[in-house]
Amino acid sequence: MSNTPESAWPVRTINTKIAEWLHKLGQVWVEGQLTQINRRPGTRTAFLTLRDPAADISIQVTCSPDLLTRAQVPLTEGARVVMLGRPVFYTGRGTVSLRVTEIRPVGIGELLARIERLRQLLAAEGLFDTARKRPLPFLPGTVGLITGRASAAERDIISVARSRWPAVRFEVRNAPVQGPAAVPQILGHLAELDADPRVDVIILARGGGSVEDLLPFSDEALCRAVAKATTAVVSAIGHEPDSPLLDLVADLRAATPTDAAKRVVPDVIAELSQIRELRARSAGALRNWVTTQVRGLDSLRGRPVLARPFRMIDDRVDEIERATRDIRRDVVRCVGSEEQRVDHLAARLATLGPAQTLARGYAVVQRVPGAASSSDEQPHVVNSVHDMPIGSQLRVRVADGATRAAVMGVEKKS
């Protein structure tokens, strides 16, 4: 059948084709959370609403009332179930529903197994790493609190926190803490408080409960929202045996709401007492240090070198004068010894010198050039008659002077 603007399909045709296409899908298993059960006495059809716990999406479900009666456990709103059904498109109303033929409640063991698989996934992505956790402020000005309306957890946190620090302020947001509506409202309040610059820390609180009651706090969307928050988040669910995944993602896990208040808000009395103790310890340490330094100065002043600071100089002056006298005495002794040695050598030199020889009657005879001799001839001592030919000019030196003579004759030694 062609489909053009001139040959448009009527509504019944398109609805029929949609119904045929959905019928081809066949039976499918669907998991979700029951949020509404409408079973009227005397009717052949029961109407239910099945919601996706991780998203705000739901689908209408129809089944036989006997199917609800034959369920293994009583089905109530908020229960997690797995259904086998076929999508059905009602051509008259143009609506889709799921016609189911089997309903199985999800057991606690299966729920825990699914939570464990989600835990492994988030751990592999690093959402539980200690390095990414934000530190809590020492003194929060405003604390964001998400908890059930008029709950004991809210009363405990506020009363304990204000007893510890009366000036602390709270931004309280009430939301369901179990059931299908819990996660969407908690996510909205978390985003609102995280965007508020006045809020320094956010507490998610609930007073414990069963595994089924705490399922919203193991929801993947909530865990990822807490991990992305820029404000520090404290988990105060108060369930010890099976901690929800929120405890692992949060920046701090508190055992109970009261414990969360104690760990988020400091005790003013304890802090002031600690300040007084630290001041006393600091003052004592300072006094001890001053006392030690005074004793050290007294010890230094009591030393001889500081009692008589010029004594060392005086001692050195005496040593220098004594050394000067010793040096002068040694120099005089050395000079006298050398003078004596010089005199002794001079006497020996005088004894061995030519003057003493001449004084004993000896003479030194030198031949000097005469008028006829060469001008280059120099006077020289003669020691042989051969150096004194007849007529040679001589210079005879005796002890008290010298005289000139001429060689008149030569007498050779026989």
Disulfide bonds with the S-S distance in Angstrom:
none
